[in-house]
């Protein structure tokens, strides 16, 4: 089914808001600036999106899509253990975040703005549902279950909880470190290396004991 003119216009507005939010910051961007860039009146903009916060959720959706861009399992090849695939997957995730720091910066500001309860709006509910159903989360779950089945990943940790822990740990550390790269380089002489080390420590915590012994 083809998209309506209104849907296409909304998409265009979201793209404009995304560029302004990522360039100038969420708090520093005003609705009148978005309307001006979209060549529409503010009243028209407010009919499409009730507030800047409404647009913020739509842009957060796009940022998460960019950061958690899932790759099909078959790209990792056959004959690898679940743990080996998990390491490759985690490396891909870290490399993506290093390349797309501007999305991390936006999500940090978004998290600060919505540190309490989300507003009771359709956009917020859509965002929550999107996070629950993200395709990349299912791929990571499949990797963890594969590893548990072949004995390379611990079976004593709930896969759903493990998936949340891995994704949120990498995202949280990346937001802390990568968005302040110059400061970390000045203070410690390291930046990306810290994130990779955190990833390795986390992976070692989920590796099955048998797998660990065989690699030593």
Number of C-alpha atoms within 10 A of each C-alpha: 3 6 8 9 9 10 12 12 16 17 13 13 21 21 17 17 26 24 13 18 25 19 14 12 15 21 12 9 16 14 16 15 14 24 19 12 13 19 11 14 13 16 12 10 22 15 10 16 18 12 13 17 18 17 22 21 22 20 25 19 17 15 21 16 15 14 20 20 14 18 14 8 14 8 8 14 8 9 8 12 18 22 25 17 23 22 15 12 19 20 15 16 19 20 14 15 21 17 11 16 18 18 23 24 22 24 22 15 16 20 12 10 14 12 9 8 6 14 12 8 11 11 19 18 14 14 18 14 11 13 14 11 11 15 15 17 18 15 17 24 17 17 23 27 19 18 24 22 14 15 18 21 29 22 16 9 12 11 18 14 10 15 19 13 13 17 16 12 16 19 19 13 15 24 20 15 18 23 21 14 16 14 14 17 13 10 10 9 11 15 20 16 10 15 21 17 11 15 20 14 11 15 16 16 12 20 21 19 14 12 16 12 8 7 6 5
